[in-house]
């Protein structure tokens, strides 16, 4: 096990976050409750390259009929992001938020790792209501859905910081907060 992955495990332990290690891989899976949704994610360590990647998955699956517009939604949101990006597994209709960090050798900042997890949860929580609106739009009305206007609907955003570290329930994988 790489020193970087040990830092990932220590970061999760220090926050009291429930997680599951994937055998024979430097991968941790976890699930977090945010304002709008539960956010499943995984954190993968690439020890030799000193990279940690965090991928959060949307709880909403995008049907075949809506994938072009969902891809457009991801691109429009990405335009305003500085860290990380939304992407979509086209075949599965799965929207993801992915971000990574390259660490200096032997400088594995656990706080930075927890911030990567926190950011992934927050970004997916912000995207979820927009995806929900898109998926609930009928196929016939989909061409008329104005994604630029949809993204201006601030009432869909979580109030304040949707992730409250003090409200976490340590050890309860289904209801922890990032």
Contact map, one row per residue, 1 for C-alpha under 8 A:
1110110000000000000000000100000000000000000000000000000000000000000000000000000000000000000000000000000000000000000000000000000000000000000000000000000000000000000000000000000000
1111110000000000000000000000000000000000000000110000000000000000000000000000000000000000000000000000000000000000000000000000000000000000000000000000000000000000000000000000000000
1111111000000000000000000000000000000000000000100000000000000000000000000000000000000000000000000000000001010000000000000000000000000000000000000000000000000000000000000000000000
0111111100000000000000000000000000000000000011100101000000000000000000000000000000000000000000000000000001010000000000000000000000000000000000000000000000000000000000000000000000
1111111110000000000000000100000000000000000111100000000000000000000000000000000000000000000000000000000000000000000000000000000000000000000000000000000000000000000000000000000000
1111111111000000000000000000000000000000000000000000000000000000000000000000000000000000000000000000000000000000000000000000000000000000000000000000000000000000000000000000000000
0011111111100000000000000000000000000000000000000000000000000000000000000000000000000000000000000000000000011100000000000000000000000000000000000000000000000000000000000000000000
0001111111110000000000000000000000000000001010000000000000000000000000000000000000000000000000000000000000000100100000000000000000000000000000000000000000000000000000000000000000
0000111111111000000000000001000000000000000000000000000000000000000000000000000000000000000000000000000000000000000000000000000000000000000000000000000000000000000000000000000000
0000011111111100000000000000000000000000000000000000000000000000000000000000000000000000000000000000000000000100000000000000000000000000000000000000000000000000000000000000000000
0000001111111110000000000000000000000000000000000000000000000000000000000000000000000000000000000000000000000110110000000000000000000000000000000000000000000000000000000000000000
0000000111111111111000000000000000000000000000000000000000000000000000000000000000000000000000000000000000000000010000000000000000000000000000000000000000000000000000000000000000
0000000011111111110000000000000000000000000000000000000000000000000000000000000000000000000000000000000000000000000000000000000000000000000000000000000000000000000000000000000000
0000000001111111100000000000000000000000000000000000000000000000000000000000000000000000000000000000000000000000000000000000000000000000000000000000000000000000000000000000000000
0000000000111111100000000000000000000000000000000000000000000000000000000000000000000000000000000000000000000000000000000000000000000000000000000000000000000000000000000100000000
0000000000011111110000000000000000000000000000000000000000000000000000000000000000000000000000000000000000000000000000000000000000000000000000000000000000000000000000000110000000
0000000000011111111000000000010000000000000000000000000000000000000000000000000000000000000000000000000000000000000000000000000000000000000000000000000000000000000000000111100111
0000000000011001111100000000010000000000000000000000000000000000000000000000000000000000000000000000000000000000000000000000000000000000000000000000000000000000000000000111100100
0000000000010000111110000001111000000000000000000000000000000000000000000000000000000000000000000000000000000000000000000000000000000000000000000000000000000000000000000000100000
0000000000000000011111000001110000000000000000000000000000000000000000000000000000000000000000000000000000000000000000000000000000000000000000000000000000000000000000000000000000
0000000000000000001111100111100000000000000000000000000000000000000000000000000000000000000000000000000000000000000000000000000000000000000000000000000000000000000000000000000000
0000000000000000000111111111100000000000000000000000000000000000000000000000000000000000000000000000000000000000000000000000000000000000000000000000000000000000000000000000000000
0000000000000000000011111100000000000000000000000000000000000000000000000000000000000000000000000000000000000000000000000000000000000000000000000000000000000000000000000000000000
0000000000000000000001111100000000000000000000000000000000000000000000000000000000000000000000000000000000000000000000000000000000000000000000000000000000000000000000000000000000
0000000000000000000001111110000000000000000000000000000000000000000000000000000000000000000000000000000000000000000000000000000000000000000000000000000000000000000000000000000000
1000100000000000000011111111000000000000000111000000000000000000000000000000000000000000000000000000000000000000000000000000000000000000000000000000000000000000000000000000000000
0000000000000000000011001111100000000000011110000000000000000000000000000000000000000000000000000000000000000000000000000000000000000000000000000000000000000000000000000000000000
0000000010000000001111000111110000000000011100000000000000000000000000000000000000000000000000000000000000000000000000000000000000000000000000000000000000000000000000000000000000
0000000000000000001111000011111000000001111000000000000000000000000000000000000000000000000000000000000000000000000000000000000000000000000000000000000000000000000000000000000000
0000000000000000111100000001111100000001110000000000000000000000000000000000000000000000000000000000000000000000000000000000000000000000000000000000000000000000000000000000100000
0000000000000000001000000000111110000111100000000000000000000000000000000000000000000000000000000000000000000000000000000000000000000000000000000000000000000000000000000000111100
0000000000000000000000000000011111000111000000000000000000000000000000000000000000000000000000000000000000000000000000001000000000000000000000000000000000000000000000000000111111
0000000000000000000000000000001111101110000000000000000000000000000000000000000000000000000000000000000000000000000000000000000000000000000000000000000000000000000000000000011111
0000000000000000000000000000000111111110000000000000000000000000000000000000000000000000000000000000000000000000000000001100100000000000000000000000000000000000011000000000000010
0000000000000000000000000000000011111000000000000000000000000000000000000000000000000000000000000000000000000000000000000000100000000000000000000000000000000100011000000000000000
0000000000000000000000000000000001111100000000000000000000000000000000000000000000000000000000000000000000000000000000000000110110000000000000000000000000000100000000000000000000
0000000000000000000000000000000011111110000000000000000000100000000000000000000000000000000000000000000000000000000000000000100100000000000000000000000000000000000000000000000000
0000000000000000000000000000001111011111000000000000000000100000000000000000000000000000000000000000000000000000000000000000000000000000000000000000000000000000000000000000000000
0000000000000000000000000000001111001111100000000000000111100000000000000000000000000000000000000000000000000000000000001001100000000000000000000000000000000000000000000000000000
0000000000000000000000000000111100000111110000000000000111100000000000000000000000000000000000000000000000000000000000000000000000000000000000000000000000000000000000000000000000
0000000000000000000000000000111000000011111000000000011110000000000000000000000000000000000000000000000000000000000000000000000000000000000000000000000000000000000000000000000000
0000000000000000000000000011110000000001111100000000011100000000000000000000000000000000000000000000000000000000000000000000000000000000000000000000000000000000000000000000000000
0000000100000000000000000011100000000000111110000001111000000000000000000000000000000000000000000000000000000000000010000000000000000000000000000000000000000000000000000000000000
0000100000000000000000000111000000000000011111000001110000000000000000000000000000000000000000000000000000000000000000000000000000000000000000000000000000000000000000000000000000
0001100100000000000000000110000000000000001111100111100000000000000000000000000000000000000000000000000000000000000000000000000000000000000000000000000000000000000000000000000000
0001100000000000000000000100000000000000000111111111000000000000000000000000000000000000000000000000000000000000000000000000000000000000000000000000000000000000000000000000000000
0111100000000000000000000000000000000000000011111110000000000000000000000000000000000000000000000000000000000000000000000000000000000000000000000000000000000000000000000000000000
0100000000000000000000000000000000000000000001111100000000000000000000000000000000000000000000000000000000000000000000000000000000000000000000000000000000000000000000000000000000
0000000000000000000000000000000000000000000001111110000000000000000000000000000000000000000000000000010000000000000000000000000000000000000000000000000000000000000000000000000000
0001000000000000000000000000000000000000000011111111000000000000000000000000000000000000000000000000011110000000000000000000000000000000000000000000000000000000000000000000000000
0000000000000000000000000000000000000000000011101111100000000000000000000000000000000000000000000001111000000000000000000000000000000000000000000000000000000000000000000000000000
0001000000000000000000000000000000000000001111000111110000000000000000000000000000000000000000000001111000000000100000000000000000000000000000000000000000000000000000000000000000
0000000000000000000000000000000000000000001110000011111000000000000000000000000000000000000000000111100000000000000000000000000000000000000000000000000000000000000000000000000000
0000000000000000000000000000000000000000111100000001111100000000000000000000000000000000000000000111000000000000000110010000000000000000000000000000000000000000000000000000000000
0000000000000000000000000000000000000000111000000000111110000000000000000000000000000000000000011110000000000000000000010000000000000000000000000000000000000000000000000000000000
0000000000000000000000000000000000000011110000000000011111000000000000000000000000000000000000011100000000000000000000011001000000000000000000000000000000000000000000000000000000
0000000000000000000000000000000000000011100000000000001111100000000000000000000000000000000001111000000000000000000000000001000000000000000000000000000000000000000000000000000000
0000000000000000000000000000000000000011000000000000000111111000000000000000000000000000000001110000000000000000000000000001000100000000000000000000000000000000000000000000000000
0000000000000000000000000000000000001111000000000000000011111000000000000000000000000000000000000000000000000000000000000000000100000000000000000000000000000000000000000000000000
0000000000000000000000000000000000000000000000000000000001111100000000000000000000000000000001100000000000000000000000000000000100110000000000000000000000000000000000000000000000
0000000000000000000000000000000000000000000000000000000001111110000000000000000000000000000111100000000000000000000000000000000000000000000000000000000000000000000000000000000000
0000000000000000000000000000000000000000000000000000000000011111011001000000000000000000000011100000000000000000000000000000000000000010000000000000000000000000000000000000000000
0000000000000000000000000000000000000000000000000000000000001111111000000000000000000000000010000000000000000000000000000000000000000010000000000000000000000000000000000000000000
0000000000000000000000000000000000000000000000000000000000000111111000000000000000000000000010000000000000000000000000000000000000000000000000000000000000000000000000000000000000
0000000000000000000000000000000000000000000000000000000000000011111100000000000000000000000000000000000000000000000000000000000000000000001000000000000000000000000000000000000000
0000000000000000000000000000000000000000000000000000000000000111111111000000000000000000000000000000000000000000000000000000000000000110001001000000000000000000000000000000000000
0000000000000000000000000000000000000000000000000000000000000111111111100000000000000000010010000000000000000000000000000000000000000000000000000000000000000000000000000000000000
0000000000000000000000000000000000000000000000000000000000000000111111110000000000000000000000000000000000000000000000000000000000000000000000000000000000000000000000000000000000
0000000000000000000000000000000000000000000000000000000000000000011111111000000000000000000000000000000000000000000000000000000000000100000001000000000000000000000000000000000000
0000000000000000000000000000000000000000000000000000000000000100011111111100000000000000000000000000000000000000000000000000000000100100000000000000000000000000000000000000000000
0000000000000000000000000000000000000000000000000000000000000000001111111110000000000011000000000000000000000000000000000000000000000000000000000000000000000000000000000000000000
0000000000000000000000000000000000000000000000000000000000000000000111111111000000000000000000000000000000000000000000000000000000000000000000000000000000000000000000000000000000
0000000000000000000000000000000000000000000000000000000000000000000011111111100000000000000000000000000000000000000000000000000000000000000000000010000000000000000000000000000000
0000000000000000000000000000000000000000000000000000000000000000000001111111110000000111000000000000000000000000000000000000000000000000000000000000000000000000000000000000000000
0000000000000000000000000000000000000000000000000000000000000000000000111111111000000100000000000000000000000000000000000000000000000000000000000000000000000000000000000000000000
0000000000000000000000000000000000000000000000000000000000000000000000011111111100000000000000000000000000000000000000000000000000000000000000000001000000000000000000000000000000
0000000000000000000000000000000000000000000000000000000000000000000000001111111110000100000000000000000000000000000000000000000000000000000000000000000000000000000000000000000000
0000000000000000000000000000000000000000000000000000000000000000000000000111111110001100000000000000000000000000000000000000000000000000000000000000000000000000000000000000000000
0000000000000000000000000000000000000000000000000000000000000000000000000011111110000000000000000000000000000000000000000000000000000000000000000000000000000000000000000000000000
0000000000000000000000000000000000000000000000000000000000000000000000000001111111000000000000000000000000000000000000000000000000000000000000000000000000000000000000000000000000
0000000000000000000000000000000000000000000000000000000000000000000000000000111111111000000000000000000000000000000000000000000000000000000000000000000000000000000000000000000000
0000000000000000000000000000000000000000000000000000000000000000000000000000000111110000000000000000000000000000000000000000000000000000000000000000000000000000000000000000000000
0000000000000000000000000000000000000000000000000000000000000000000000000000000011111000000000000010000000000000000000000000000000000000000000000000000000000000000000000000000000
0000000000000000000000000000000000000000000000000000000000000000000000000000000011111100000000001111000000000000000000000000000000000000000000000000000000000000000000000000000000
0000000000000000000000000000000000000000000000000000000000000000000000000000010010111110000000001110000000000000000000000000000000000000000000000000000000000000000000000000000000
0000000000000000000000000000000000000000000000000000000000000000000000000110110000011111000000111100000000000000000000000000000000000000000000000000000000000000000000000000000000
0000000000000000000000000000000000000000000000000000000000000000000000100100000000001111100000111100000000000000000000000000000000000000000000000000000000000000000000000000000000
0000000000000000000000000000000000000000000000000000000000000000000000100100000000000111110011110000000000000000000000000000000000000000000000000000000000000000000000000000000000
0000000000000000000000000000000000000000000000000000000000000000000000000000000000000011111111110000000000000000000000000000000000000000000000000000000000000000000000000000000000
0000000000000000000000000000000000000000000000000000000000000000001000000000000000000001111111000000000000000000000000000000000000000000000000000000000000000000000000000000000000
0000000000000000000000000000000000000000000000000000000000000000000000000000000000000000111111000000000000000000000000000000000000000000000000000000000000000000000000000000000000
0000000000000000000000000000000000000000000000000000000000001000000000000000000000000000111111000000000000000000000000000000000000000000000000000000000000000000000000000000000000
0000000000000000000000000000000000000000000000000000000000001111001000000000000000000001111111100000000000000000000000000000000000000000000000000000000000000000000000000000000000
0000000000000000000000000000000000000000000000000000000011011100000000000000000000000001111111110000000000000000000000000000000000000000000000000000000000000000000000000000000000
0000000000000000000000000000000000000000000000000000000011011100000000000000000000000111100011111000000000000000000000000000000000000000000000000000000000000000000000000000000000
0000000000000000000000000000000000000000000000000000001111000000000000000000000000000111100001111100000000000000000000000001000000000000000000000000000000000000000000000000000000
0000000000000000000000000000000000000000000000000000001110000000000000000000000000011110000000111110000000000000000000010011000000000000000000000000000000000000000000000000000000
0000000000000000000000000000000000000000000000000000111100000000000000000000000000011110000000011111000000000000000000010000000000000000000000000000000000000000000000000000000000
0000000000000000000000000000000000000000000000000000111000000000000000000000000000111000000000001111100000000000000100010000000000000000000000000000000000000000000000000000000000
0000000000000000000000000000000000000000000000000011110000000000000000000000000000010000000000000111110000000000000100000000000000000000000000000000000000000000000000000000000000
0000000000000000000000000000000000000000000000000011100000000000000000000000000000000000000000000011111000000000000000000000000000000000000000000000000000000000000000000000000000
0000000000000000000000000000000000000000000000001111000000000000000000000000000000000000000000000001111100000000000000000000000000000000000000000000000000000000000000000000000000
0000000000000000000000000000000000000000000000000111000000000000000000000000000000000000000000000000111110110000000000000000000000000000000000000000000000000000000000000000000000
0000000000000000000000000000000000000000000000000100000000000000000000000000000000000000000000000000011111110000000000000000000000000000000000000000000000000000000000000000000000
0000000000000000000000000000000000000000000000000100000000000000000000000000000000000000000000000000001111110000000000000000000000000000000000000000000000000000000000000000000000
0011000000000000000000000000000000000000000000000000000000000000000000000000000000000000000000000000000111110000000000000000000000000000000000000000000000000000000000000000000000
0000000000000000000000000000000000000000000000000000000000000000000000000000000000000000000000000000001111111000000000000000000000000000000000000000000000000000000000000000000000
0011001000000000000000000000000000000000000000000000000000000000000000000000000000000000000000000000001111111100000000000000000000000000000000000000000000000000000000000000000000
0000001000000000000000000000000000000000000000000000000000000000000000000000000000000000000000000000000000111111100000000000000000000000000000000000000000000000000000000000000000
0000001101100000000000000000000000000000000000000000000000000000000000000000000000000000000000000000000000011111110000000000000000000000000000000000000000000000000000000000000000
0000000000100000000000000000000000000000000000000000000000000000000000000000000000000000000000000000000000001111111000000000000000000000000000000000000000000000000000000000000000
0000000000000000000000000000000000000000000000000000000000000000000000000000000000000000000000000000000000001111111100000000000000000000000000000000000000000000000000000000000000
0000000100100000000000000000000000000000000000000001000000000000000000000000000000000000000000000000000000001111111110000000000000000000000000000000000000000000000000000000000000
0000000000110000000000000000000000000000000000000000000000000000000000000000000000000000000000000000000000000111111111000000000000000000000000000000000000000000000000000000000001
0000000000000000000000000000000000000000000000000000000000000000000000000000000000000000000000000000000000000011111111100000000000000000000000000000000000000000000000000000000000
0000000000000000000000000000000000000000000000000000010000000000000000000000000000000000000000000011000000000001111111110000000000000000000000000000000000000000000000000000000000
0000000000000000000000000000000000000000001000000000010000000000000000000000000000000000000000000000000000000000111111111000000000000000000000000000000000000000000000000000000001
0000000000000000000000000000000000000000000000000000000000000000000000000000000000000000000000000000000000000000011111111100000000000000000000000000000000000000001000000000000001
0000000000000000000000000000000000000000000000000000000000000000000000000000000000000000000000000000000000000000001111111110000000000000000000000000000000000000000000000000000000
0000000000000000000000000000000000000000000000000000011100000000000000000000000000000000000000001110000000000000000111111111000000000000000000000000000000000000000000000000000000
0000000000000000000000000000000101000010000000000000000100000000000000000000000000000000000000000000000000000000000011111111100000000000000000000000000000000000001000000000000001
0000000000000000000000000000000001000000000000000000000000000000000000000000000000000000000000000000000000000000000001111111110000000000000000000000000000000000111000000000000000
0000000000000000000000000000000000000000000000000000000000000000000000000000000000000000000000001000000000000000000000111111111000000000000000000000000000000000000000000000000000
0000000000000000000000000000000000000010000000000000000111000000000000000000000000000000000000011000000000000000000000011111111100000000000000000000000000000000000000000000000000
0000000000000000000000000000000001111010000000000000000000000000000000000000000000000000000000000000000000000000000000001111111110000000000000000000000000000100010000000000000000
0000000000000000000000000000000000010000000000000000000000000000000000000000000000000000000000000000000000000000000000000111111111000000000000000000000000011100000000000000000000
0000000000000000000000000000000000000000000000000000000000000000000000000000000000000000000000000000000000000000000000000011111111100000000000000000000000000000000000000000000000
0000000000000000000000000000000000011000000000000000000001110000000000000000000000000000000000000000000000000000000000000001111111110000000000000000000000000000000000000000000000
0000000000000000000000000000000000010000000000000000000000000000000000000000000000000000000000000000000000000000000000000000111111111000000000000000000000011000000000000000000000
0000000000000000000000000000000000000000000000000000000000000000000000000000000000000000000000000000000000000000000000000000011111111100000000000000011000010000000000000000000000
0000000000000000000000000000000000000000000000000000000000010000000001000000000000000000000000000000000000000000000000000000001111111110000000000000000000000000000000000000000000
0000000000000000000000000000000000000000000000000000000000010000000000000000000000000000000000000000000000000000000000000000000111111111000000000000000000000000000000000000000000
0000000000000000000000000000000000000000000000000000000000000000000000000000000000000000000000000000000000000000000000000000000011111111100000000000000000000000000000000000000000
0000000000000000000000000000000000000000000000000000000000000000010011000000000000000000000000000000000000000000000000000000000001111111100001001000000000000000000000000000000000
0000000000000000000000000000000000000000000000000000000000000110010000000000000000000000000000000000000000000000000000000000000000111111110000000000000000000000000000000000000000
0000000000000000000000000000000000000000000000000000000000000000000000000000000000000000000000000000000000000000000000000000000000011111110000000000000000000000000000000000000000
0000000000000000000000000000000000000000000000000000000000000000000000000000000000000000000000000000000000000000000000000000000000001111111011001000000000000000000000000000000000
0000000000000000000000000000000000000000000000000000000000000000000000000000000000000000000000000000000000000000000000000000000000000011111111000000000000000000000000000000000000
0000000000000000000000000000000000000000000000000000000000000000110000000000000000000000000000000000000000000000000000000000000000000000111111100000000000000000000000000000000000
0000000000000000000000000000000000000000000000000000000000000000000000000000000000000000000000000000000000000000000000000000000000000000011111100000000000000000000000000000000000
0000000000000000000000000000000000000000000000000000000000000000000000000000000000000000000000000000000000000000000000000000000000000000111111111000000000000000000000000000000000
0000000000000000000000000000000000000000000000000000000000000000010010000000000000000000000000000000000000000000000000000000000000000100111111111000000000000000000000000000000000
0000000000000000000000000000000000000000000000000000000000000000000000000000000000000000000000000000000000000000000000000000000000000000001111111000000000000000000000000000000000
0000000000000000000000000000000000000000000000000000000000000000000000000000000000000000000000000000000000000000000000000000000000000000000011111100000000000000000000000000000000
0000000000000000000000000000000000000000000000000000000000000000000000000000000000000000000000000000000000000000000000000000000000000100100011111110010000000000000000000000000000
0000000000000000000000000000000000000000000000000000000000000000000000000000000000000000000000000000000000000000000000000000000000000000000000011111110000000000000000000000000000
0000000000000000000000000000000000000000000000000000000000000000000000001000000000000000000000000000000000000000000000000000000000000000000000001111111000000000000000000000000000
0000000000000000000000000000000000000000000000000000000000000000000000000001000000000000000000000000000000000000000000000000000000000000000000000111111100000000000000000000000000
0000000000000000000000000000000000000000000000000000000000000000000000000000000000000000000000000000000000000000000000000000000000000000000000000111111110000000000000000000000000
0000000000000000000000000000000000000000000000000000000000000000000000000000000000000000000000000000000000000000000000000000000001000000000000001111111110000000000000000000000000
0000000000000000000000000000000000000000000000000000000000000000000000000000000000000000000000000000000000000000000000000000000001000000000000000011111111000000000000000000000000
0000000000000000000000000000000000000000000000000000000000000000000000000000000000000000000000000000000000000000000000000000000000000000000000000001111111000000000000000000000000
0000000000000000000000000000000000000000000000000000000000000000000000000000000000000000000000000000000000000000000000000000000000000000000000000000111111111000000000000000000000
0000000000000000000000000000000000000000000000000000000000000000000000000000000000000000000000000000000000000000000000000000000000000000000000000000001111111000000000000000000000
0000000000000000000000000000000000000000000000000000000000000000000000000000000000000000000000000000000000000000000000000000000000000000000000000000000011111100000000000000000000
0000000000000000000000000000000000000000000000000000000000000000000000000000000000000000000000000000000000000000000000000000010011000000000000000000000011111100000000000000000000
0000000000000000000000000000000000000000000000000000000000000000000000000000000000000000000000000000000000000000000000000000010010000000000000000000000011111110000000000000000000
0000000000000000000000000000000000110000000000000000000000000000000000000000000000000000000000000000000000000000000000000000110000000000000000000000000000111111110000000000000000
0000000000000000000000000000000000000000000000000000000000000000000000000000000000000000000000000000000000000000000000000000000000000000000000000000000000001111110000000000000000
0000000000000000000000000000000000000000000000000000000000000000000000000000000000000000000000000000000000000000000000000000000000000000000000000000000000000111110000000000000000
0000000000000000000000000000000000000000000000000000000000000000000000000000000000000000000000000000000000000000000000000100000000000000000000000000000000000111111100000000000000
0000000000000000000000000000000001100000000000000000000000000000000000000000000000000000000000000000000000000000000000000100100000000000000000000000000000000111111100000000000000
0000000000000000000000000000000001100000000000000000000000000000000000000000000000000000000000000000000000000000000001001100000000000000000000000000000000000000111110000000000011
0000000000000000000000000000000000000000000000000000000000000000000000000000000000000000000000000000000000000000000000000000000000000000000000000000000000000000111111110000000011
0000000000000000000000000000000000000000000000000000000000000000000000000000000000000000000000000000000000000000000000000000000000000000000000000000000000000000001111110000000011
0000000000000000000000000000000000000000000000000000000000000000000000000000000000000000000000000000000000000000000000000000000000000000000000000000000000000000000111110000000000
0000000000000000000000000000000000000000000000000000000000000000000000000000000000000000000000000000000000000000000000000000000000000000000000000000000000000000000111111000000010
0000000000000000000000000000000000000000000000000000000000000000000000000000000000000000000000000000000000000000000000000000000000000000000000000000000000000000000111111100001111
0000000000000000000000000000000000000000000000000000000000000000000000000000000000000000000000000000000000000000000000000000000000000000000000000000000000000000000000111111001110
0000000000000011110000000000000000000000000000000000000000000000000000000000000000000000000000000000000000000000000000000000000000000000000000000000000000000000000000011111100100
0000000000000001110000000000000000000000000000000000000000000000000000000000000000000000000000000000000000000000000000000000000000000000000000000000000000000000000000001111100100
0000000000000000110000000000000000000000000000000000000000000000000000000000000000000000000000000000000000000000000000000000000000000000000000000000000000000000000000001111111100
0000000000000000111000000000011100000000000000000000000000000000000000000000000000000000000000000000000000000000000000000000000000000000000000000000000000000000000000000111111100
0000000000000000000000000000001110000000000000000000000000000000000000000000000000000000000000000000000000000000000000000000000000000000000000000000000000000000000000000001111100
0000000000000000000000000000001110000000000000000000000000000000000000000000000000000000000000000000000000000000000000000000000000000000000000000000000000000000000000011001111110
0000000000000000110000000000001110000000000000000000000000000000000000000000000000000000000000000000000000000000000000000000000000000000000000000000000000000000000000011111111111
0000000000000000100000000000000111000000000000000000000000000000000000000000000000000000000000000000000000000000000000000000000000000000000000000000000000000000001110111000001111
0000000000000000100000000000000110000000000000000000000000000000000000000000000000000000000000000000000000000000010011001000000000000000000000000000000000000000001110010000000111
